[in-house]
Amino acid sequence: MTPPPRATPAAPDRWWGRDKAQHLVVSGLWTLSAQYVLVDKAGWAEADALPLAAGSAAAAGLAKELYDTTHPDGTASEKDLVANAVGIGLAVGIIVL
């Protein structure tokens, strides 16, 4: 009888890496895109649209991390959430300039 295959160890969760850059960029672009759609396409005031744009990006990032906790190959990461927050913060900074 052969032993079951061993699971490969998870890669270390580093602060600087492609994954964190992806979280930052996607969260930032989500925020900017949502703001654009709400203001320029739906006619919302910028001040009214900004909380929804930022909040929807944060909710998507949180949902992804919650999904990772239940997915066998996924690993939830607080560092990913920080990268999401930085991306959202940069986008908000661009919007309010």
Backbone torsions as a table, in degrees:
resi	resn	phi	psi	omega
1	MET	NA	130.9	-178.9
2	THR	-89.9	143.0	178.6
3	PRO	-70.6	153.6	179.0
4	PRO	-65.6	150.2	-179.8
5	PRO	-65.0	144.6	178.4
6	ARG	-80.2	142.1	175.8
7	ALA	-73.3	139.6	177.1
8	THR	-72.4	139.8	-179.8
9	PRO	-65.3	145.6	179.8
10	ALA	-67.7	144.1	177.1
11	ALA	-66.7	148.3	179.2
12	PRO	-63.3	144.6	-179.4
13	ASP	-86.4	96.4	-175.9
14	ARG	-92.8	150.7	177.5
15	TRP	-69.5	-37.7	-176.3
16	TRP	-109.3	109.9	179.4
17	GLY	-173.4	173.1	-177.5
18	ARG	-60.1	-40.3	-178.6
19	ASP	-61.4	-44.0	-178.9
20	LYS	-68.1	-37.0	176.6
21	ALA	-63.3	-39.4	178.5
22	GLN	-64.8	-42.8	178.1
23	HIS	-61.4	-45.7	-179.4
24	LEU	-61.1	-49.8	-176.4
25	VAL	-66.5	-45.9	-177.9
26	VAL	-64.2	-43.4	179.2
27	SER	-63.8	-41.8	178.3
28	GLY	-64.7	-45.8	179.8
29	LEU	-67.9	-34.7	176.4
30	TRP	-60.4	-47.1	-179.1
31	THR	-61.6	-48.5	179.8
32	LEU	-62.0	-42.1	-179.4
33	SER	-65.8	-44.8	179.4
34	ALA	-63.1	-40.9	178.3
35	GLN	-61.8	-44.4	179.3
36	TYR	-60.2	-48.0	-178.0
37	VAL	-63.2	-44.9	-177.5
38	LEU	-66.4	-40.2	-176.2
39	VAL	-82.4	-54.1	-172.0
40	ASP	-84.0	-24.2	-178.4
41	LYS	-105.4	-36.4	-177.7
42	ALA	-98.6	-8.9	175.7
43	GLY	79.0	18.2	178.5
44	TRP	-74.5	155.4	171.4
45	ALA	-72.6	146.6	-177.9
46	GLU	-56.5	-42.4	-178.1
47	ALA	-66.0	-31.1	178.8
48	ASP	-77.8	-32.8	-175.9
49	ALA	-78.7	-30.5	-173.0
50	LEU	-59.6	-46.1	178.7
51	PRO	-61.6	-37.1	179.2
52	LEU	-70.8	-40.6	179.4
53	ALA	-62.1	-48.8	-179.9
54	ALA	-68.6	-41.7	-179.1
55	GLY	-65.4	-36.7	179.5
56	SER	-68.9	-36.4	176.4
57	ALA	-66.3	-42.0	178.5
58	ALA	-64.3	-41.3	179.9
59	ALA	-64.6	-39.6	178.3
60	ALA	-65.0	-42.4	178.2
61	GLY	-64.2	-41.8	178.2
62	LEU	-65.8	-40.9	178.4
63	ALA	-62.2	-38.6	179.0
64	LYS	-64.3	-42.4	179.4
65	GLU	-68.6	-37.6	175.2
66	LEU	-64.1	-39.2	175.1
67	TYR	-60.7	-42.5	180.0
68	ASP	-61.0	-29.1	179.4
69	THR	-70.7	-24.4	-178.1
70	THR	-101.8	-14.3	-178.1
71	HIS	-86.4	132.9	-175.8
72	PRO	-58.9	-34.9	-178.5
73	ASP	-93.4	-5.0	-176.2
74	GLY	-92.6	152.3	176.2
75	THR	-133.4	116.8	178.3
76	ALA	-68.9	148.6	-176.1
77	SER	-144.2	127.8	173.7
78	GLU	-66.6	-30.4	179.0
79	LYS	-65.2	-34.4	175.6
80	ASP	-63.4	-41.1	178.4
81	LEU	-64.7	-36.8	176.5
82	VAL	-65.6	-43.0	177.9
83	ALA	-62.2	-39.0	175.7
84	ASN	-60.2	-46.2	-178.6
85	ALA	-63.4	-38.7	177.9
86	VAL	-64.5	-43.5	177.9
87	GLY	-61.7	-42.6	178.1
88	ILE	-64.9	-43.8	178.8
89	GLY	-60.8	-42.3	177.3
90	LEU	-63.4	-42.1	179.1
91	ALA	-64.3	-42.8	177.7
92	VAL	-61.7	-40.8	176.6
93	GLY	-59.1	-42.0	177.8
94	ILE	-65.3	-40.9	-177.6
95	ILE	-65.6	-42.3	-174.8
96	VAL	-83.2	-6.5	177.7
97	LEU	-61.1	NA	NA
